[in-house]
Amino acid sequence: MEKTVTPRTRKQLQRKMLDLFIDEMEQLPRELQWVLADDLVTAFHNRLVVFMKIQSKPQLHVQFSEESIARIHK
């Protein structure tokens, strides 16, 4: 997995986040919507990098059950 996101890809992902969360963000000024979308893209990318590292190291490989995931999201 690549470590960095190109500016073009980042902008595309930001637009997708804005489209996806339009109802939740509509009360924010447009500039703050873009800041939040950028934060979401950054967080998502960072999480992917961490998961890829975990999977690449056998000793750190963790399997999550649906119950474990449900507890995490409570």
N, C-alpha and C positions, 0 to 999 in steps of 0.2 A: 504494500500500500504506500502511496506517495505521502511524504511528510507535510507537504505544503499544498495549498489550494491556489490555483491561478486566480488572478483578479476577475477574469471573466466568469469562471466557474463559481466563485464566491458570490458575485452579483446575481447569477442565476439562482443559486441556492437561497439567497436573501429574498428574492422575489417569490420563490416557492413558499418560504416561511411566511411572508406577508399574506400571500393568498390563503394559506392554510389556517392562519390564526387571525384573519381579518376581523371576525366578530369580537375577539378578545382584545384586539389592539385598536379598534376604531376610535376609541375616546382619546387616544394619545395623539399628540401632534405628529405630523408625518416624519419629521426629523427623528423623533424618539422611536417611532416605529422601525425606521431603518437601523437605528442603534441596537434595538432589541433583536431584530432579525439577524444582524451581524453577530451578536452575542450567541444566539441560538445556533448559528452555523459553526461558530468557533467551538462551542461546547460539544456539539454533535461530532465534529471532526476529532476533537481531543479524545472523546470517549471511544470512537472507532480505533484510534491509534492504540489506546490502552488495551482494548480487547484483542487487537491483533497481536500485541506483545504477549499477552497472557496465553493466547493459543499457540504461539510459536515456541513457548517454553513448556516442555512436558511436565516439569515439576510444579508449574503454576496452573496447569490446566484444571479448570473447575467446571463441573456440570451443574447447572441450575435446574431444579425441578420447577414445575408450574407453581407449586405451593410456596417455594422459596421466593420466586419472583413476585407473587401476590403479597407476601409479607413485606418485601422491600418497598412496594408501592403503597402500603397503608399509611 
